[in-house]
Amino acid sequence: MTTPESEHETKEGFIRGLGLLDSTMIVAGSMIGSGIFIVSADIARQVGSPGWLLVVWLITGALTVVGALSYGELAAMMPKAGGQYVYLREAYSPFWGFLYGWTLFLVIQTATIAAVAVGFGRYSGILFPWISETNYIIPPIRFGSSSYAISLSTAQLVGVLMIFFLTWTNTRGLKLGKLIQNTFTFAKTGSLVALILLGLIVGLFWHPEIAAANFGDLWTVRGTLQDVGGGLTAAVGFGLFVGICVAQTNSLFSSDAWNNITFTAGEVIDPKRNIPLSLAFGTGLVITLYLLANVAYLVTLKFEAIQTVPSDRVASATAEVIFPGIGAFIMAIAFVISTFGCNNGLILAGARASYAMAKDGLFFKRASGLNKFHVPAWGLVIQGIWSAFYVLPRTVKVDDKGVVSYGNLYGDLLTYVISAALIFYILTIVGIFVLRRKQPDAERPYKAFGYPVIPALYCVGAAVILAVLFIYQTTVTWPGLLIVLTGVPVYFVWKRSAAPEPAS
């Protein structure tokens, strides 16, 4: 009697239980979090017109889909747990793979999990008022005269509990993890589709003057403009170019995490086929929804209103147009569903990268093992503890009148590493060229779309965005490189103290 392919155990001990639908849900579910509901307000201030707002999302869509289609070659060539860490290790050296894996664990994955968890807590407060960022269990404790503090509000507590709960459920095995992922991804995708359809219907038929104002004058720069660096704004031509590049930090971050499916390659059924397909289907679906969501915003809200909407909650403002008086409540439910599903995907996938590093002797040894449910439980626990820690530290700001306000440390860290993450994306796609030369005879069931032109164009476009960020957003980009460089001494310490496990 043969065992169904979905129940096959790999040599490493993983269970191949993720089909094409499951893999696509991980791609889409990890991408759709909180960003699409809020970042369009900031982008609108950076580029200054409806047309350029859509252009920013089109550029992000092109970069995301091309990146995913390019990664498909590497995923089909090396269908192993660890994904992008493995690709960089094989293309360059273990050192470069580790720098990515270290940055992923230190900030990219864990701080994102924290951010999504706090967003979950914040919007839960609309449904349950006792959950609030100002309802403190432990009031902010400031570290001397520094700009940092630590606190525990009810919203932070809910965020921490969410991280611990999803970490626990994912230690119970892949079947439960993918059930949660599929359920919540379907739910939040349906919510986003409903917002788009209702927004288009209400906007076009009940408020046609708004659509006429925005789409009848797509390119004129107007309203509240943001300084995008060096005193430049979208009011001048070069400032508009800089603004489009700087705006990518918002739209690309909202579209990020599509590569998470590569971390779980050891658990995907027929990974040489299903990972490239899930990357294409998942990113294509999400980018299409993101573009349509922005169209829905533009037919329900005047552009100047998008720029100035309170707390940047553009989707909530659109929902208020559709459902006057209860729109914010409805969007809070959608937001809670979206963030819960997003964090499940991030938590499920992230520990697989740590597992691959640990197998190479470059991470905590216990993270290299699987529990009785065939998942890297210790990797999940370590990731969960570090993510939960990020929920607690606060940044402190004092205005000219002496009024103190509190931010979140993870927000600054994520801003810093966006440029670093883009560097790793470029390096990984350049790795396709490197591996074609280093391993010309390796099996490549899928080859990068449009190679070599399309992957090369991705690298050029991303490099231009990076250059602009480093020149005009210096204070929030260079720290990202310093975070990456903290991995250099750690790499050599781990390399000397621990030998990799023998290949099975």
Buried (B, 14 or more C-beta within 10 A) or exposed (E): EEEEEEEEEBEBBBBBBBBBBBBBBBBBBBBBBBBBBBBBBBBBBBBBBBBBBBBBBBBBBBBBBBBBBBBBBBBBBBBBBBBBBBBBBBBBEBBBBBBBBBBBBBBBBBBBBBBBBBBBBBBBBBEEEEBBBEBBEEEBEBEEEEBBBBBBBBBBBBBBBBBBBBBBBBBEBBEBBBBBBBBBBBBBBEBBEBBBEBBBEBBBEEBEEBBEBBBEEBEEBBBEBBBBBEEBBBEEEEBBBBBBBBBBBBBBBBBBBBBBBBBBBBBBBBBBBBBBBBBBBBBBBBBEBBBBBBBBBBBBBBBBBBBBBEEBBBBBBBBBBBBEEEBBBBBBBBBBBBBBBBBBBBBBBBBBBBBBBBBBBBBBBEBBBBBEBBBBBBBBBBBBEBBBBBBBBBBBEEEEEEEEEBBBBBBBBBBBBBBBBBBBBBBBBBBBBBBBEEBEEEEBBBBBBBBEEBBBBBBEBBEEBBEBBBEBBEEBBEBBBEBBEBBEEBBEEBBEEBEBEEEE
